[in-house]
């Protein structure tokens, strides 16, 4: 279980161009020397294969880091097997442990579906089926809701969980209950345009049990010691490489809004005409590291927490739920304000020079701007929420990509040198084409073609 948590946290936080390129896809960062990934050339480094492998099998432990991180779903399957076989466990504790493993399994499966579409599911992880069939993505989501609801029902918050083996919550089942409901809300809103009735039911069921503060969100406690340090630090500091700078698209947006998170998200440019200022670089181009703003100081900390689900995200989801007519309490404005305030407050904890009162005032000032205030900001609720959620999800790049695809905001334009249209998914790994050819071909045909431009089932607009 510990290895599965580590593997999931690494996969979500990683910025290695060999496995996780979502910071680049959503145009938070541009590249310097090698702009292949910002031009959507993903197969040269086998990025889909690596991400796929890490989520499914990976390694059984952390001993093979960093080349092969712990596999998420394989470790969770083994954890369930071992927990089930342990006859020394109290029945309620066993149920709690299995429920925790199930919540993370649902999380991991949803990530795979949101990345590729149809995927091996019912026949996956079965060594007797080395060529597993692909299941329909919408059907998988239906099963994920059923599994998540069963896990929530099985939880007993008055009993123990996984104890110290649980790096996310230390075995606290009240925290796991909130996490499970917050994940349920995420899945419900993600599928709202594909199945509004089910989305409404699931969201309304979850709403009363979600995160209500930053202290409750799901984070992974990376350490200051390799190999359990945050992979952000590995790629930004330990590697001694200078591969990433902020994009013009993102940095300009932060500058325009006088965003108080800007000095934490990025560092000032160290040379050129913009020296000392916050300046971005064009995506898809070869850029000079010293002439643009680089990732912020908090991200250089090896113990920087890995974010799996944030309170800010939950409040944005609730704002959207209200706009969709779901009975989740509150108003769109109140949830939107709470989401932005929570994000600014969270980032303020990484600023040693200022206190919480400073960031509380900064949040109020930020929200008072007509271009930010919910009642006066430009566009539909999808545009207002989409842009602010994109800003807040800076360290949740995969979730930012998911939200940008379904909300269609911000509008991100592919660079003129791009190898394809804007990525709506990743292509299936090449080894699937070679080793599971018949099932691969059927899956590709079912989704409308194995192309990055093919939309996931929930992306209707």
C-alpha positions, 0 to 999 in steps of 0.5 A: 500500500505504501508503494502504491501511494508513493507510485501514484504521488510520483506519477501525478507530481513528476515533470520528467519529459520521459513520463509526465508532460502535463505541465507542458500540455496545459502551458504552465511551462515551456521547454528550453533546449529540447521543445519536442514535448511542447510540440506534441512529439510524445512517441520519441521518448515513449511517454505514453508507454511509460505513463501507462506502465507506471500506472499499471505495473511499474515496480513492486517497490521503491528499490528501482527508482527513478527508472521504474517507480512503484506500480500503482494498480499492481501494488494495490491489487497485491495489497488487497490480496494480502489484507484479505488473507490476513486472518488476524485483522479485526473485521472492521479494520480489514474493511477499512484497509480494503476500502482505502485500497479501493479508493486509490484504485478508483483514482488510478483507473480514472486517471488512465481512462482520462488519459487514453479513453478505452483501456484494459480493465476487467482483464487487466492485471491478470497474468493468465490474460497477457493480451487483455481486451479493452473496456469501454471508457464510459462503462468503466466509469459506471463501475468506478462509481459503484466501487467508490460507493461500496468503499464509502459504505464499507468505511467505519470512521470509528475504527483504524485503517492502515496505520503507518503504512498509509503515508497520505492520512496515517490511517485516519478513516475520517480523512479517507471518507472525505477524500473518497467523497471528494473524489466522487464529486470530481468523477461526477462533475467530470462526466456531467456533460456525458451523463447529467442525471448520474452526475447530479445524483453522485454529486449531491450524494458526495457534497456533504462529505467533501473537504472543507479546509486545506488541512483535509486535502489529500497530499503525499508527504515526500521527504528531503531524502532521495529516493522518496523526495518530490520528483519536482526537485529531482528534475529541477534541482538534482538533475542540474538541468535547466529545462523548464521556464514559464510560458508567456500564456500563463505568466502573462495571465498571472501578471495581468491579474496581479496574482499574489501566487506569482512570486511563489509559482515562478522566480524573476527573470535573471537576465535580459531586458526583463531582468527582475520581472516575471516574464514567460516564453513561447511554448513550442520554441527553443527558449533561453533559460535565463531570459524567462521566469523559472519554476518557483522556489517552493518547487525546489524543496525535495519535501514539497508535498505531492497534491492528489486532491485539493480543497480548492478543487473541491470548491470549484467543483461545487461552484460548477455543480451549483451552475448545473442546477445540482442541489449541493448547497451554497452559491456559485459565487461563494464556492468560487470565492472559497476556491480561490481563497483556499488556493492563495492561502495554501500557497501562502504557507510556503512563503516565510516572509509573509504571514497568513493575514497577508495572504487573506488580505491578498485573496480579498484584493484579488477577488475584488478585481472586476476581471476576477469577481464572479459576477463581473468576470468575462464569459460563461461559468465555464470560462470563469471557473475554467480560467481560475481553476487552471491558475489554482491547479498549477501543481495538479497539472493532470487535473488541470488538463482534464478540466481544461479539456471538458470546460474548454477554458482557458483556450490553449492554442497549439504552437505553429510548429506542433506535430498535431492538434491540441492533445485531447488524449495520449495515444496508446503505447506502441507496445500495445500495437505490437503485443496486443494488436487485435485488441488495440485495433478494436479499441482504436476503432471504437474511440474514433481513432488512436490520435491525440485529437480524439476526445474522451467520452466525457468531452462533449464540447 
